[in-house]
Amino acid sequence: MPASTPVSVLLVDDQPLVRAGFRMILESAPDVSVVGEASEGREAVRAARSLLPDVVLMDLRMAGMDGIEATREIVGWARPLGHRVRVLALTTFDLDEYVVGALRAGASGFLLKDTPPAELLSAVQVIAEGSSVVSPAVLNRLLNRFATLLPLPDAGPEPPEDTLTPREREVLRLVARGWSNGEIAAHLVLGETTVKSHVGSILTKLDLRDRVQAVVHAYETGLVRPGQTDETGEGTGGKQHGEASGPSV
């Protein structure tokens, strides 16, 4: 989007004081505009259809329709219409099974509710630009803990994996294990730009929105399994040093 166009945000939380706090933080930035609020899932779905925000800041635990189902509905109707409504899920606990459910439902990332204001503003911008705000290592730990416990969504058949080249399958495995583009490039002796091109091709071929959904896809299709070791002998959660790099692209 043009630099002069503010990122429009819909706030969804069942606590008015929490919404007021987030609004104050977001409206402190000249390039962010809060266009509406909702206190539960059904209201959020209606507001998203009406306001067409760039980003929905979505609380996951609400009475009535929760944030996971609301995320699924919002992403479900927006994507076929070509409108990119991105959902940024909010949670109180970093190891919360609701987070995995939200990512499977179509959220582009998640933050803790006590995230510092500057990080929240940065995350909203990153989400609006089409990237994710879940570091691969953090997402990897979540999936290792919960992927075998939660039922798979009632989705249609997955795109065939044979659409990927052997190199793309290798890159996808490393992405799912929490490796950054730089780490993948060094490991495969490739340029980082080449790795980015492979990741982009994977997303296009498998009809995935972003890197977060690619990791979820790799787990759900069995390309990578919780606890699986790679050729270096590390488990899928072994690359912890990538967390410090911040939002994933």
C-alpha positions as CSV (number, residue, x, y, z in Angstrom):
1,M,0.0,0.0,0.0
2,P,1.2,3.6,-0.6
3,A,3.2,5.0,2.3
4,S,0.7,7.8,2.7
5,T,-2.2,5.4,3.3
6,P,-2.7,4.6,7.0
7,V,-3.1,0.9,7.9
8,S,-6.7,0.4,9.0
9,V,-7.3,-1.8,12.1
10,L,-10.3,-3.4,13.6
11,L,-10.0,-4.1,17.3
12,V,-11.7,-7.2,18.7
13,D,-11.7,-7.9,22.4
14,D,-14.4,-8.6,25.0
15,Q,-12.9,-6.2,27.5
16,P,-13.6,-2.4,26.9
17,L,-10.5,-1.3,28.8
18,V,-8.3,-3.6,26.8
19,R,-9.7,-2.2,23.5
20,A,-9.2,1.3,24.8
21,G,-5.6,0.6,25.7
22,F,-4.9,-0.9,22.2
23,R,-6.7,2.0,20.5
24,M,-4.5,4.6,22.4
25,I,-1.3,2.8,21.4
26,L,-2.3,2.3,17.7
27,E,-3.6,5.9,17.3
28,S,-0.3,7.2,18.6
29,A,1.1,6.3,15.2
30,P,0.3,8.6,12.2
31,D,0.3,5.6,9.8
32,V,-2.3,3.5,11.7
33,S,-6.0,4.2,11.8
34,V,-8.5,2.3,14.1
35,V,-11.6,2.1,12.0
36,G,-13.8,0.0,14.4
37,E,-14.2,-2.2,17.5
38,A,-16.0,-5.4,18.3
39,S,-16.6,-7.2,21.6
40,E,-17.2,-10.8,20.3
41,G,-16.7,-13.0,17.2
42,R,-20.0,-12.5,15.4
43,E,-19.8,-8.7,15.8
44,A,-16.2,-8.9,14.5
45,V,-17.2,-10.8,11.3
46,R,-19.9,-8.2,10.6
47,A,-17.6,-5.3,11.2
48,A,-14.9,-6.8,9.0
49,R,-17.3,-7.2,6.1
50,S,-18.5,-3.7,6.5
51,L,-15.2,-1.9,7.2
52,L,-12.8,-4.1,5.2
53,P,-9.8,-3.3,7.5
54,D,-6.3,-4.1,6.6
55,V,-5.6,-5.8,9.9
56,V,-7.9,-7.4,12.5
57,L,-6.4,-7.4,16.0
58,M,-8.2,-10.5,17.3
59,D,-8.6,-11.7,20.9
60,L,-8.8,-15.5,20.9
61,R,-10.9,-16.1,24.1
62,M,-14.3,-14.5,24.0
63,A,-17.8,-15.5,24.9
64,G,-20.1,-16.6,22.1
65,M,-18.1,-17.0,18.9
66,D,-14.5,-17.1,19.9
67,G,-11.6,-15.6,18.0
68,I,-10.6,-18.8,16.2
69,E,-14.0,-19.2,14.5
70,A,-14.2,-15.5,13.8
71,T,-10.8,-15.7,12.1
72,R,-11.8,-18.6,10.0
73,E,-15.0,-16.8,8.8
74,I,-13.2,-13.5,8.1
75,V,-10.3,-15.1,6.2
76,G,-12.7,-17.5,4.4
77,W,-14.9,-14.9,2.8
78,A,-12.2,-12.2,2.3
79,R,-9.7,-14.2,0.3
80,P,-11.9,-15.4,-2.6
81,L,-13.0,-11.8,-3.0
82,G,-9.4,-10.7,-3.4
83,H,-9.4,-8.5,-0.3
84,R,-6.5,-9.1,2.0
85,V,-7.9,-8.9,5.6
86,R,-5.0,-10.0,7.8
87,V,-5.7,-11.3,11.3
88,L,-3.2,-10.8,14.1
89,A,-4.2,-13.0,17.0
90,L,-3.8,-11.9,20.6
91,T,-3.2,-14.3,23.5
92,T,-2.4,-14.1,27.2
93,F,-0.1,-17.2,27.2
94,D,2.6,-17.9,24.6
95,L,2.1,-21.7,24.7
96,D,-1.6,-21.7,24.2
97,E,-3.4,-24.3,22.1
98,Y,-5.7,-21.5,20.9
99,V,-2.7,-20.0,19.1
100,V,-2.3,-23.1,16.9
101,G,-6.0,-23.1,16.2
102,A,-5.9,-19.5,15.2
103,L,-3.0,-20.1,12.8
104,R,-4.8,-23.0,11.3
105,A,-7.9,-20.9,10.9
106,G,-5.9,-18.4,8.9
107,A,-4.3,-15.9,11.2
108,S,-1.1,-14.4,9.9
109,G,0.6,-14.4,13.4
110,F,0.1,-13.8,17.1
111,L,1.3,-11.6,19.9
112,L,1.1,-11.7,23.6
113,K,-1.3,-9.1,25.1
114,D,1.6,-7.6,27.1
115,T,3.7,-6.9,24.0
116,P,5.5,-3.5,24.3
117,P,3.7,-0.8,22.3
118,A,6.5,-0.3,19.8
119,E,6.4,-4.0,18.9
120,L,2.7,-4.0,18.5
121,L,2.9,-1.1,16.1
122,S,5.6,-2.8,14.2
123,A,3.7,-6.0,14.0
124,V,0.6,-4.3,12.6
125,Q,2.7,-2.8,9.8
126,V,4.4,-6.2,9.1
127,I,1.0,-8.0,9.0
128,A,-0.4,-5.3,6.7
129,E,2.5,-5.8,4.3
130,G,1.7,-9.5,4.0
131,S,4.3,-11.0,6.3
132,S,4.0,-12.8,9.6
133,V,4.9,-11.8,13.2
134,V,5.5,-15.3,14.5
135,S,9.1,-16.2,14.5
136,P,9.7,-19.7,13.0
137,A,11.3,-21.0,16.2
138,V,8.3,-19.9,18.4
139,L,5.8,-21.4,16.0
140,N,7.8,-24.6,15.8
141,R,7.7,-25.0,19.6
142,L,3.9,-24.4,19.5
143,L,3.4,-27.0,16.8
144,N,5.7,-29.5,18.5
145,R,3.5,-29.3,21.6
146,F,0.0,-29.2,20.1
147,A,0.0,-30.4,16.5
148,T,-0.6,-34.0,17.5
149,L,-3.3,-33.1,20.0
150,L,-5.6,-30.9,17.9
151,P,-7.9,-32.2,15.1
152,L,-7.2,-31.2,11.6
153,P,-9.5,-28.6,10.1
154,D,-12.3,-29.7,7.9
155,A,-10.6,-28.6,4.7
156,G,-10.5,-29.9,1.2
157,P,-7.6,-32.1,-0.1
158,E,-4.1,-30.6,0.2
159,P,-2.4,-29.5,-3.0
160,P,-0.1,-32.3,-4.3
161,E,3.4,-32.1,-2.9
162,D,4.8,-33.2,-6.3
163,T,4.2,-29.7,-7.6
164,L,7.3,-28.7,-5.7
165,T,10.8,-29.3,-7.0
166,P,13.2,-31.4,-4.8
167,R,15.0,-28.2,-3.8
168,E,11.7,-26.5,-2.8
169,R,10.7,-29.5,-0.7
170,E,14.1,-29.2,1.1
171,V,13.6,-25.5,1.7
172,L,10.1,-26.1,3.0
173,R,11.4,-28.7,5.5
174,L,14.0,-26.2,6.8
175,V,11.4,-23.4,7.0
176,A,9.2,-25.7,9.0
177,R,12.1,-26.5,11.4
178,G,12.4,-22.9,12.3
179,W,15.4,-21.8,10.1
180,S,15.6,-18.3,8.8
181,N,16.4,-17.5,5.2
182,G,20.0,-16.7,6.1
183,E,20.4,-20.0,7.9
184,I,18.9,-21.9,5.0
185,A,21.1,-20.1,2.5
186,A,24.3,-20.9,4.5
187,H,23.2,-24.6,5.0
188,L,22.4,-25.2,1.3
189,V,25.2,-22.9,0.0
190,L,22.8,-20.6,-1.8
191,G,22.3,-16.9,-2.0
192,E,19.7,-15.5,0.4
193,T,17.8,-14.0,-2.6
194,T,17.6,-17.5,-4.1
195,V,16.1,-18.8,-0.9
196,K,13.6,-16.0,-0.8
197,S,12.6,-16.9,-4.4
198,H,12.2,-20.6,-3.4
199,V,10.0,-19.6,-0.5
200,G,7.9,-17.4,-2.8
201,S,7.5,-20.2,-5.3
202,I,6.4,-22.6,-2.5
203,L,3.8,-20.2,-1.3
204,T,2.4,-19.8,-4.9
205,K,2.4,-23.5,-5.8
206,L,0.7,-24.6,-2.6
207,D,-1.7,-21.6,-2.5
208,L,-0.5,-20.5,0.9
209,R,-0.7,-16.9,2.3
210,D,2.6,-16.6,4.1
211,R,5.5,-18.4,5.8
212,V,3.4,-19.1,8.9
213,Q,0.9,-21.1,6.9
214,A,3.7,-22.9,5.1
215,V,5.0,-24.2,8.4
216,V,1.5,-25.3,9.5
217,H,1.1,-27.0,6.1
218,A,4.4,-28.9,6.4
219,Y,3.3,-30.3,9.8
220,E,-0.3,-31.2,8.7
221,T,0.8,-33.0,5.6
222,G,3.6,-34.9,7.4
223,L,6.5,-33.3,5.6
224,V,7.8,-32.5,9.0
225,R,6.7,-34.2,12.3
226,P,7.0,-33.0,15.9
227,G,10.2,-34.3,17.4
228,Q,11.7,-35.3,14.0
229,T,15.4,-34.9,13.7
230,D,17.1,-33.3,10.7
231,E,20.4,-34.2,9.1
232,T,22.3,-32.2,11.6
233,G,20.9,-34.3,14.5
234,E,18.8,-31.4,15.9
235,G,15.2,-31.8,16.7
236,T,12.6,-29.6,14.9
237,G,12.8,-27.1,17.7
238,G,16.6,-27.0,17.8
239,K,17.2,-23.7,15.9
240,Q,16.4,-21.4,18.8
241,H,18.9,-18.6,17.9
242,G,16.6,-17.5,15.1
243,E,14.1,-16.1,17.6
244,A,16.0,-12.9,18.1
245,S,15.6,-11.9,14.4
246,G,12.0,-10.7,15.0
247,P,9.1,-11.0,12.6
248,S,9.5,-13.6,9.9
249,V,9.2,-12.7,6.2
